[in-house]
């Protein structure tokens, strides 16, 4: 009789333990689901805020990206890019009535995305300064790193040597915009 009573008591304790284990498992699952839902809501809030920000500032972002692109000259090949820059620099110097224009690139100093380029010319000092200002404004991909101007005498044309840092980016024909 005692064994039967003990057997019933053990079965009841096992049933109670099973109920508690089930309750704890459901509670653990519930808590983990709450955390998962909270993280999903937070992520949705951040994505919504990001989307609003992008909509509100899309023009400024686009303008900033365009300005950033202006600091690099896109070309299909380095030689084509250098040829284009040499022609543009020669045309710019011609616009400001500068003579003896010579553009030399220093290919041996290629750093992977920039090459030193030397622009040599002669003309009036005023026209040279105007040309350098136009170069600064319109050719951000070729910043001036050094300027050397020599004037031999009163009324003589000034000789100018400008060292530029031509920054380029090689792109394929399908990626150009």
Secondary structure, DSSP 4 states (H G I P E B T S, - for coil): -HHHHHHHHHHHHHHHHHHHHHHHHHHHHHHHHHHHHHHHHHHHHHHHHHHHHHHHHHHHHHHHHHHHHTTSEEESSHHHHHHHHHHHHHHHHHHTT-EEEEEEE-GGG--SSEEEEEEEEEE-HHHHHHHHHHHHHH-TTEEEEEEEEEE-STTSPEEEEEEEEEEEEE--TTT--
